[in-house]
C-alpha cells in the first residue's frame, strides 16, 4: 500500500485527473439522489456515498441483492460500515454490535466512469420508485 502511495505521489497528473473525474461525477450524477431524498447533501470528498434506502421498506442486504438481481447494479450494504466493537479494559474484542441505522444504508462508489455511474444511479432510482409505489 505504501509503495502505491509513493507511486501516486510521483504521478500528480493522474491523481489530478482522478480527482476531476470524481468531482464531476459527484456534481453531475449524485444530485438526482439528493433530489429523490436518498442523500441529504453531496459528499464533500471521497469516492463513496451512503444512500438511505429506508423509504423502500427493504433492509440493506435485501435491497442490494434485489437491485443486483433485477437491474444488474451492485451496491454494498451499509451494515459492514456500522460495526461498533466493544472492547474490554485491555483492548480485547468482546462483542461486535451494529449501528441500527446501517441497515437502512447502501454504499455506492462514484469513482467510476461517468456513463456507468449514471446508468447505475438511474437504475437505483427506478428500483426505489418501484419499491415506494408498493
Chimera marker file (.cmm) of the C-alpha trace (Angstrom):
<marker_set name="trace">
<marker id="1" x="0.000" y="0.000" z="0.000" r="1" g="1" b="0" radius="0.5"/>
<marker id="2" x="2.796" y="2.389" z="0.853" r="1" g="1" b="0" radius="0.5"/>
<marker id="3" x="4.523" y="1.731" z="-2.475" r="1" g="1" b="0" radius="0.5"/>
<marker id="4" x="1.250" y="2.526" z="-4.231" r="1" g="1" b="0" radius="0.5"/>
<marker id="5" x="1.057" y="5.814" z="-2.344" r="1" g="1" b="0" radius="0.5"/>
<marker id="6" x="4.615" y="6.669" z="-3.331" r="1" g="1" b="0" radius="0.5"/>
<marker id="7" x="3.840" y="5.886" z="-6.974" r="1" g="1" b="0" radius="0.5"/>
<marker id="8" x="0.726" y="8.099" z="-6.847" r="1" g="1" b="0" radius="0.5"/>
<marker id="9" x="2.766" y="10.991" z="-5.470" r="1" g="1" b="0" radius="0.5"/>
<marker id="10" x="5.138" y="10.613" z="-8.402" r="1" g="1" b="0" radius="0.5"/>
<marker id="11" x="2.257" y="10.954" z="-10.898" r="1" g="1" b="0" radius="0.5"/>
<marker id="12" x="0.405" y="14.127" z="-9.870" r="1" g="1" b="0" radius="0.5"/>
<marker id="13" x="-1.313" y="14.414" z="-13.260" r="1" g="1" b="0" radius="0.5"/>
<marker id="14" x="-3.004" y="11.024" z="-12.759" r="1" g="1" b="0" radius="0.5"/>
<marker id="15" x="-4.155" y="11.973" z="-9.272" r="1" g="1" b="0" radius="0.5"/>
<marker id="16" x="-5.489" y="15.309" z="-10.571" r="1" g="1" b="0" radius="0.5"/>
<marker id="17" x="-7.380" y="13.572" z="-13.384" r="1" g="1" b="0" radius="0.5"/>
<marker id="18" x="-8.925" y="11.146" z="-10.881" r="1" g="1" b="0" radius="0.5"/>
<marker id="19" x="-9.925" y="13.978" z="-8.582" r="1" g="1" b="0" radius="0.5"/>
<marker id="20" x="-11.559" y="15.797" z="-11.506" r="1" g="1" b="0" radius="0.5"/>
<marker id="21" x="-13.456" y="12.661" z="-12.570" r="1" g="1" b="0" radius="0.5"/>
<marker id="22" x="-14.760" y="12.008" z="-9.062" r="1" g="1" b="0" radius="0.5"/>
<marker id="23" x="-15.770" y="15.641" z="-8.543" r="1" g="1" b="0" radius="0.5"/>
<marker id="24" x="-17.551" y="15.791" z="-11.913" r="1" g="1" b="0" radius="0.5"/>
<marker id="25" x="-19.380" y="12.555" z="-11.122" r="1" g="1" b="0" radius="0.5"/>
<marker id="26" x="-20.431" y="13.919" z="-7.765" r="1" g="1" b="0" radius="0.5"/>
<marker id="27" x="-21.633" y="17.208" z="-9.217" r="1" g="1" b="0" radius="0.5"/>
<marker id="28" x="-23.483" y="15.833" z="-12.253" r="1" g="1" b="0" radius="0.5"/>
<marker id="29" x="-24.912" y="12.456" z="-11.211" r="1" g="1" b="0" radius="0.5"/>
<marker id="30" x="-25.390" y="12.496" z="-7.438" r="1" g="1" b="0" radius="0.5"/>
<marker id="31" x="-27.808" y="15.466" z="-7.267" r="1" g="1" b="0" radius="0.5"/>
<marker id="32" x="-30.519" y="13.073" z="-8.505" r="1" g="1" b="0" radius="0.5"/>
<marker id="33" x="-30.024" y="11.046" z="-5.300" r="1" g="1" b="0" radius="0.5"/>
<marker id="34" x="-30.375" y="14.205" z="-3.223" r="1" g="1" b="0" radius="0.5"/>
<marker id="35" x="-33.479" y="15.274" z="-5.133" r="1" g="1" b="0" radius="0.5"/>
<marker id="36" x="-35.020" y="11.830" z="-4.505" r="1" g="1" b="0" radius="0.5"/>
<marker id="37" x="-34.361" y="12.183" z="-0.758" r="1" g="1" b="0" radius="0.5"/>
<marker id="38" x="-31.794" y="9.382" z="-0.669" r="1" g="1" b="0" radius="0.5"/>
<marker id="39" x="-28.870" y="11.546" z="0.458" r="1" g="1" b="0" radius="0.5"/>
<marker id="40" x="-29.058" y="14.781" z="2.424" r="1" g="1" b="0" radius="0.5"/>
<marker id="41" x="-26.217" y="16.534" z="0.655" r="1" g="1" b="0" radius="0.5"/>
<marker id="42" x="-23.460" y="15.796" z="-1.793" r="1" g="1" b="0" radius="0.5"/>
<marker id="43" x="-20.384" y="14.238" z="-0.172" r="1" g="1" b="0" radius="0.5"/>
<marker id="44" x="-17.673" y="16.823" z="0.482" r="1" g="1" b="0" radius="0.5"/>
<marker id="45" x="-14.958" y="14.388" z="-0.532" r="1" g="1" b="0" radius="0.5"/>
<marker id="46" x="-14.118" y="10.754" z="-1.012" r="1" g="1" b="0" radius="0.5"/>
<marker id="47" x="-15.204" y="8.183" z="-3.555" r="1" g="1" b="0" radius="0.5"/>
<marker id="48" x="-18.370" y="6.885" z="-1.940" r="1" g="1" b="0" radius="0.5"/>
<marker id="49" x="-21.835" y="7.977" z="-0.861" r="1" g="1" b="0" radius="0.5"/>
<marker id="50" x="-24.092" y="6.341" z="1.705" r="1" g="1" b="0" radius="0.5"/>
<marker id="51" x="-27.637" y="6.178" z="0.346" r="1" g="1" b="0" radius="0.5"/>
<marker id="52" x="-30.648" y="5.956" z="2.688" r="1" g="1" b="0" radius="0.5"/>
<marker id="53" x="-32.976" y="3.308" z="1.273" r="1" g="1" b="0" radius="0.5"/>
<marker id="54" x="-35.352" y="3.156" z="4.275" r="1" g="1" b="0" radius="0.5"/>
<marker id="55" x="-38.251" y="4.501" z="2.175" r="1" g="1" b="0" radius="0.5"/>
<marker id="56" x="-38.250" y="1.272" z="0.146" r="1" g="1" b="0" radius="0.5"/>
<marker id="57" x="-39.212" y="-0.936" z="3.071" r="1" g="1" b="0" radius="0.5"/>
<marker id="58" x="-36.208" y="-3.158" z="2.415" r="1" g="1" b="0" radius="0.5"/>
<marker id="59" x="-33.162" y="-3.647" z="4.574" r="1" g="1" b="0" radius="0.5"/>
<marker id="60" x="-29.762" y="-3.021" z="3.034" r="1" g="1" b="0" radius="0.5"/>
<marker id="61" x="-28.989" y="-6.702" z="2.433" r="1" g="1" b="0" radius="0.5"/>
<marker id="62" x="-32.283" y="-7.397" z="0.641" r="1" g="1" b="0" radius="0.5"/>
<marker id="63" x="-32.124" y="-4.112" z="-1.282" r="1" g="1" b="0" radius="0.5"/>
<marker id="64" x="-28.602" y="-4.853" z="-2.507" r="1" g="1" b="0" radius="0.5"/>
<marker id="65" x="-29.450" y="-8.408" z="-3.542" r="1" g="1" b="0" radius="0.5"/>
<marker id="66" x="-32.645" y="-7.440" z="-5.370" r="1" g="1" b="0" radius="0.5"/>
<marker id="67" x="-31.053" y="-4.433" z="-7.108" r="1" g="1" b="0" radius="0.5"/>
<marker id="68" x="-28.295" y="-6.697" z="-8.395" r="1" g="1" b="0" radius="0.5"/>
<marker id="69" x="-30.670" y="-9.472" z="-9.474" r="1" g="1" b="0" radius="0.5"/>
<marker id="70" x="-33.245" y="-7.220" z="-11.118" r="1" g="1" b="0" radius="0.5"/>
<marker id="71" x="-31.122" y="-4.366" z="-12.507" r="1" g="1" b="0" radius="0.5"/>
<marker id="72" x="-27.538" y="-5.701" z="-12.579" r="1" g="1" b="0" radius="0.5"/>
<marker id="73" x="-26.379" y="-2.861" z="-10.316" r="1" g="1" b="0" radius="0.5"/>
<marker id="74" x="-24.108" y="-3.612" z="-7.377" r="1" g="1" b="0" radius="0.5"/>
<marker id="75" x="-24.154" y="-1.593" z="-4.164" r="1" g="1" b="0" radius="0.5"/>
<marker id="76" x="-22.721" y="-2.514" z="-0.778" r="1" g="1" b="0" radius="0.5"/>
<marker id="77" x="-24.989" y="-2.978" z="2.265" r="1" g="1" b="0" radius="0.5"/>
<marker id="78" x="-24.224" y="-0.455" z="4.975" r="1" g="1" b="0" radius="0.5"/>
<marker id="79" x="-24.178" y="-2.983" z="7.801" r="1" g="1" b="0" radius="0.5"/>
<marker id="80" x="-20.434" y="-3.570" z="7.437" r="1" g="1" b="0" radius="0.5"/>
<marker id="81" x="-19.803" y="0.147" z="7.837" r="1" g="1" b="0" radius="0.5"/>
<marker id="82" x="-21.816" y="0.448" z="11.033" r="1" g="1" b="0" radius="0.5"/>
<marker id="83" x="-19.916" y="-2.069" z="13.130" r="1" g="1" b="0" radius="0.5"/>
<marker id="84" x="-19.155" y="-0.960" z="16.665" r="1" g="1" b="0" radius="0.5"/>
<marker id="85" x="-16.614" y="-3.084" z="18.500" r="1" g="1" b="0" radius="0.5"/>
<marker id="86" x="-16.949" y="-3.491" z="22.260" r="1" g="1" b="0" radius="0.5"/>
<marker id="87" x="-13.566" y="-3.782" z="23.967" r="1" g="1" b="0" radius="0.5"/>
<marker id="88" x="-12.590" y="-4.841" z="27.454" r="1" g="1" b="0" radius="0.5"/>
<marker id="89" x="-10.142" y="-2.926" z="29.692" r="1" g="1" b="0" radius="0.5"/>
<marker id="90" x="-7.160" y="-4.494" z="27.915" r="1" g="1" b="0" radius="0.5"/>
<marker id="91" x="-8.463" y="-3.599" z="24.473" r="1" g="1" b="0" radius="0.5"/>
<marker id="92" x="-9.537" y="-7.120" z="23.537" r="1" g="1" b="0" radius="0.5"/>
<marker id="93" x="-12.668" y="-7.505" z="21.427" r="1" g="1" b="0" radius="0.5"/>
<marker id="94" x="-15.538" y="-8.901" z="23.493" r="1" g="1" b="0" radius="0.5"/>
<marker id="95" x="-18.517" y="-8.172" z="21.213" r="1" g="1" b="0" radius="0.5"/>
<marker id="96" x="-19.417" y="-6.586" z="17.919" r="1" g="1" b="0" radius="0.5"/>
<marker id="97" x="-22.575" y="-4.509" z="17.706" r="1" g="1" b="0" radius="0.5"/>
<marker id="98" x="-24.084" y="-2.960" z="14.596" r="1" g="1" b="0" radius="0.5"/>
<marker id="99" x="-25.470" y="0.550" z="14.400" r="1" g="1" b="0" radius="0.5"/>
<marker id="100" x="-29.187" y="0.045" z="13.747" r="1" g="1" b="0" radius="0.5"/>
<marker id="101" x="-29.217" y="2.852" z="11.157" r="1" g="1" b="0" radius="0.5"/>
<marker id="102" x="-26.693" y="1.000" z="8.996" r="1" g="1" b="0" radius="0.5"/>
<marker id="103" x="-29.348" y="-1.485" z="7.858" r="1" g="1" b="0" radius="0.5"/>
<marker id="104" x="-31.048" y="1.393" z="6.013" r="1" g="1" b="0" radius="0.5"/>
<marker id="105" x="-27.937" y="2.400" z="4.077" r="1" g="1" b="0" radius="0.5"/>
<marker id="106" x="-26.155" y="1.191" z="0.966" r="1" g="1" b="0" radius="0.5"/>
<marker id="107" x="-22.841" y="2.493" z="-0.282" r="1" g="1" b="0" radius="0.5"/>
<marker id="108" x="-22.268" y="3.481" z="-3.883" r="1" g="1" b="0" radius="0.5"/>
<marker id="109" x="-18.938" y="4.297" z="-5.475" r="1" g="1" b="0" radius="0.5"/>
<marker id="110" x="-18.836" y="7.375" z="-7.648" r="1" g="1" b="0" radius="0.5"/>
<marker id="111" x="-15.206" y="6.967" z="-8.723" r="1" g="1" b="0" radius="0.5"/>
<marker id="112" x="-16.213" y="5.040" z="-11.856" r="1" g="1" b="0" radius="0.5"/>
<marker id="113" x="-16.730" y="6.029" z="-15.474" r="1" g="1" b="0" radius="0.5"/>
<marker id="114" x="-19.498" y="8.645" z="-15.730" r="1" g="1" b="0" radius="0.5"/>
<marker id="115" x="-21.678" y="6.544" z="-18.054" r="1" g="1" b="0" radius="0.5"/>
<marker id="116" x="-21.561" y="3.556" z="-15.711" r="1" g="1" b="0" radius="0.5"/>
<marker id="117" x="-22.408" y="5.736" z="-12.714" r="1" g="1" b="0" radius="0.5"/>
<marker id="118" x="-25.307" y="7.444" z="-14.479" r="1" g="1" b="0" radius="0.5"/>
<marker id="119" x="-26.698" y="4.118" z="-15.641" r="1" g="1" b="0" radius="0.5"/>
<marker id="120" x="-26.363" y="2.650" z="-12.147" r="1" g="1" b="0" radius="0.5"/>
<marker id="121" x="-27.929" y="5.649" z="-10.409" r="1" g="1" b="0" radius="0.5"/>
<marker id="122" x="-30.795" y="5.696" z="-12.924" r="1" g="1" b="0" radius="0.5"/>
<marker id="123" x="-31.457" y="2.003" z="-12.262" r="1" g="1" b="0" radius="0.5"/>
<marker id="124" x="-31.214" y="2.534" z="-8.494" r="1" g="1" b="0" radius="0.5"/>
<marker id="125" x="-33.716" y="5.398" z="-8.678" r="1" g="1" b="0" radius="0.5"/>
<marker id="126" x="-36.103" y="3.318" z="-10.793" r="1" g="1" b="0" radius="0.5"/>
<marker id="127" x="-35.829" y="0.455" z="-8.293" r="1" g="1" b="0" radius="0.5"/>
<marker id="128" x="-36.503" y="2.822" z="-5.383" r="1" g="1" b="0" radius="0.5"/>
<marker id="129" x="-39.548" y="4.230" z="-7.193" r="1" g="1" b="0" radius="0.5"/>
<marker id="130" x="-40.832" y="0.692" z="-7.820" r="1" g="1" b="0" radius="0.5"/>
<marker id="131" x="-40.452" y="-0.180" z="-4.133" r="1" g="1" b="0" radius="0.5"/>
<marker id="132" x="-42.011" y="3.072" z="-2.910" r="1" g="1" b="0" radius="0.5"/>
<marker id="133" x="-45.060" y="2.507" z="-5.149" r="1" g="1" b="0" radius="0.5"/>
<marker id="134" x="-45.869" y="-0.832" z="-3.458" r="1" g="1" b="0" radius="0.5"/>
<link id1="1" id2="2" r="1" g="1" b="0" radius="0.2"/>
<link id1="2" id2="3" r="1" g="1" b="0" radius="0.2"/>
<link id1="3" id2="4" r="1" g="1" b="0" radius="0.2"/>
<link id1="4" id2="5" r="1" g="1" b="0" radius="0.2"/>
<link id1="5" id2="6" r="1" g="1" b="0" radius="0.2"/>
<link id1="6" id2="7" r="1" g="1" b="0" radius="0.2"/>
<link id1="7" id2="8" r="1" g="1" b="0" radius="0.2"/>
<link id1="8" id2="9" r="1" g="1" b="0" radius="0.2"/>
<link id1="9" id2="10" r="1" g="1" b="0" radius="0.2"/>
<link id1="10" id2="11" r="1" g="1" b="0" radius="0.2"/>
<link id1="11" id2="12" r="1" g="1" b="0" radius="0.2"/>
<link id1="12" id2="13" r="1" g="1" b="0" radius="0.2"/>
<link id1="13" id2="14" r="1" g="1" b="0" radius="0.2"/>
<link id1="14" id2="15" r="1" g="1" b="0" radius="0.2"/>
<link id1="15" id2="16" r="1" g="1" b="0" radius="0.2"/>
<link id1="16" id2="17" r="1" g="1" b="0" radius="0.2"/>
<link id1="17" id2="18" r="1" g="1" b="0" radius="0.2"/>
<link id1="18" id2="19" r="1" g="1" b="0" radius="0.2"/>
<link id1="19" id2="20" r="1" g="1" b="0" radius="0.2"/>
<link id1="20" id2="21" r="1" g="1" b="0" radius="0.2"/>
<link id1="21" id2="22" r="1" g="1" b="0" radius="0.2"/>
<link id1="22" id2="23" r="1" g="1" b="0" radius="0.2"/>
<link id1="23" id2="24" r="1" g="1" b="0" radius="0.2"/>
<link id1="24" id2="25" r="1" g="1" b="0" radius="0.2"/>
<link id1="25" id2="26" r="1" g="1" b="0" radius="0.2"/>
<link id1="26" id2="27" r="1" g="1" b="0" radius="0.2"/>
<link id1="27" id2="28" r="1" g="1" b="0" radius="0.2"/>
<link id1="28" id2="29" r="1" g="1" b="0" radius="0.2"/>
<link id1="29" id2="30" r="1" g="1" b="0" radius="0.2"/>
<link id1="30" id2="31" r="1" g="1" b="0" radius="0.2"/>
<link id1="31" id2="32" r="1" g="1" b="0" radius="0.2"/>
<link id1="32" id2="33" r="1" g="1" b="0" radius="0.2"/>
<link id1="33" id2="34" r="1" g="1" b="0" radius="0.2"/>
<link id1="34" id2="35" r="1" g="1" b="0" radius="0.2"/>
<link id1="35" id2="36" r="1" g="1" b="0" radius="0.2"/>
<link id1="36" id2="37" r="1" g="1" b="0" radius="0.2"/>
<link id1="37" id2="38" r="1" g="1" b="0" radius="0.2"/>
<link id1="38" id2="39" r="1" g="1" b="0" radius="0.2"/>
<link id1="39" id2="40" r="1" g="1" b="0" radius="0.2"/>
<link id1="40" id2="41" r="1" g="1" b="0" radius="0.2"/>
<link id1="41" id2="42" r="1" g="1" b="0" radius="0.2"/>
<link id1="42" id2="43" r="1" g="1" b="0" radius="0.2"/>
<link id1="43" id2="44" r="1" g="1" b="0" radius="0.2"/>
<link id1="44" id2="45" r="1" g="1" b="0" radius="0.2"/>
<link id1="45" id2="46" r="1" g="1" b="0" radius="0.2"/>
<link id1="46" id2="47" r="1" g="1" b="0" radius="0.2"/>
<link id1="47" id2="48" r="1" g="1" b="0" radius="0.2"/>
<link id1="48" id2="49" r="1" g="1" b="0" radius="0.2"/>
<link id1="49" id2="50" r="1" g="1" b="0" radius="0.2"/>
<link id1="50" id2="51" r="1" g="1" b="0" radius="0.2"/>
<link id1="51" id2="52" r="1" g="1" b="0" radius="0.2"/>
<link id1="52" id2="53" r="1" g="1" b="0" radius="0.2"/>
<link id1="53" id2="54" r="1" g="1" b="0" radius="0.2"/>
<link id1="54" id2="55" r="1" g="1" b="0" radius="0.2"/>
<link id1="55" id2="56" r="1" g="1" b="0" radius="0.2"/>
<link id1="56" id2="57" r="1" g="1" b="0" radius="0.2"/>
<link id1="57" id2="58" r="1" g="1" b="0" radius="0.2"/>
<link id1="58" id2="59" r="1" g="1" b="0" radius="0.2"/>
<link id1="59" id2="60" r="1" g="1" b="0" radius="0.2"/>
<link id1="60" id2="61" r="1" g="1" b="0" radius="0.2"/>
<link id1="61" id2="62" r="1" g="1" b="0" radius="0.2"/>
<link id1="62" id2="63" r="1" g="1" b="0" radius="0.2"/>
<link id1="63" id2="64" r="1" g="1" b="0" radius="0.2"/>
<link id1="64" id2="65" r="1" g="1" b="0" radius="0.2"/>
<link id1="65" id2="66" r="1" g="1" b="0" radius="0.2"/>
<link id1="66" id2="67" r="1" g="1" b="0" radius="0.2"/>
<link id1="67" id2="68" r="1" g="1" b="0" radius="0.2"/>
<link id1="68" id2="69" r="1" g="1" b="0" radius="0.2"/>
<link id1="69" id2="70" r="1" g="1" b="0" radius="0.2"/>
<link id1="70" id2="71" r="1" g="1" b="0" radius="0.2"/>
<link id1="71" id2="72" r="1" g="1" b="0" radius="0.2"/>
<link id1="72" id2="73" r="1" g="1" b="0" radius="0.2"/>
<link id1="73" id2="74" r="1" g="1" b="0" radius="0.2"/>
<link id1="74" id2="75" r="1" g="1" b="0" radius="0.2"/>
<link id1="75" id2="76" r="1" g="1" b="0" radius="0.2"/>
<link id1="76" id2="77" r="1" g="1" b="0" radius="0.2"/>
<link id1="77" id2="78" r="1" g="1" b="0" radius="0.2"/>
<link id1="78" id2="79" r="1" g="1" b="0" radius="0.2"/>
<link id1="79" id2="80" r="1" g="1" b="0" radius="0.2"/>
<link id1="80" id2="81" r="1" g="1" b="0" radius="0.2"/>
<link id1="81" id2="82" r="1" g="1" b="0" radius="0.2"/>
<link id1="82" id2="83" r="1" g="1" b="0" radius="0.2"/>
<link id1="83" id2="84" r="1" g="1" b="0" radius="0.2"/>
<link id1="84" id2="85" r="1" g="1" b="0" radius="0.2"/>
<link id1="85" id2="86" r="1" g="1" b="0" radius="0.2"/>
<link id1="86" id2="87" r="1" g="1" b="0" radius="0.2"/>
<link id1="87" id2="88" r="1" g="1" b="0" radius="0.2"/>
<link id1="88" id2="89" r="1" g="1" b="0" radius="0.2"/>
<link id1="89" id2="90" r="1" g="1" b="0" radius="0.2"/>
<link id1="90" id2="91" r="1" g="1" b="0" radius="0.2"/>
<link id1="91" id2="92" r="1" g="1" b="0" radius="0.2"/>
<link id1="92" id2="93" r="1" g="1" b="0" radius="0.2"/>
<link id1="93" id2="94" r="1" g="1" b="0" radius="0.2"/>
<link id1="94" id2="95" r="1" g="1" b="0" radius="0.2"/>
<link id1="95" id2="96" r="1" g="1" b="0" radius="0.2"/>
<link id1="96" id2="97" r="1" g="1" b="0" radius="0.2"/>
<link id1="97" id2="98" r="1" g="1" b="0" radius="0.2"/>
<link id1="98" id2="99" r="1" g="1" b="0" radius="0.2"/>
<link id1="99" id2="100" r="1" g="1" b="0" radius="0.2"/>
<link id1="100" id2="101" r="1" g="1" b="0" radius="0.2"/>
<link id1="101" id2="102" r="1" g="1" b="0" radius="0.2"/>
<link id1="102" id2="103" r="1" g="1" b="0" radius="0.2"/>
<link id1="103" id2="104" r="1" g="1" b="0" radius="0.2"/>
<link id1="104" id2="105" r="1" g="1" b="0" radius="0.2"/>
<link id1="105" id2="106" r="1" g="1" b="0" radius="0.2"/>
<link id1="106" id2="107" r="1" g="1" b="0" radius="0.2"/>
<link id1="107" id2="108" r="1" g="1" b="0" radius="0.2"/>
<link id1="108" id2="109" r="1" g="1" b="0" radius="0.2"/>
<link id1="109" id2="110" r="1" g="1" b="0" radius="0.2"/>
<link id1="110" id2="111" r="1" g="1" b="0" radius="0.2"/>
<link id1="111" id2="112" r="1" g="1" b="0" radius="0.2"/>
<link id1="112" id2="113" r="1" g="1" b="0" radius="0.2"/>
<link id1="113" id2="114" r="1" g="1" b="0" radius="0.2"/>
<link id1="114" id2="115" r="1" g="1" b="0" radius="0.2"/>
<link id1="115" id2="116" r="1" g="1" b="0" radius="0.2"/>
<link id1="116" id2="117" r="1" g="1" b="0" radius="0.2"/>
<link id1="117" id2="118" r="1" g="1" b="0" radius="0.2"/>
<link id1="118" id2="119" r="1" g="1" b="0" radius="0.2"/>
<link id1="119" id2="120" r="1" g="1" b="0" radius="0.2"/>
<link id1="120" id2="121" r="1" g="1" b="0" radius="0.2"/>
<link id1="121" id2="122" r="1" g="1" b="0" radius="0.2"/>
<link id1="122" id2="123" r="1" g="1" b="0" radius="0.2"/>
<link id1="123" id2="124" r="1" g="1" b="0" radius="0.2"/>
<link id1="124" id2="125" r="1" g="1" b="0" radius="0.2"/>
<link id1="125" id2="126" r="1" g="1" b="0" radius="0.2"/>
<link id1="126" id2="127" r="1" g="1" b="0" radius="0.2"/>
<link id1="127" id2="128" r="1" g="1" b="0" radius="0.2"/>
<link id1="128" id2="129" r="1" g="1" b="0" radius="0.2"/>
<link id1="129" id2="130" r="1" g="1" b="0" radius="0.2"/>
<link id1="130" id2="131" r="1" g="1" b="0" radius="0.2"/>
<link id1="131" id2="132" r="1" g="1" b="0" radius="0.2"/>
<link id1="132" id2="133" r="1" g="1" b="0" radius="0.2"/>
<link id1="133" id2="134" r="1" g="1" b="0" radius="0.2"/>
</marker_set>
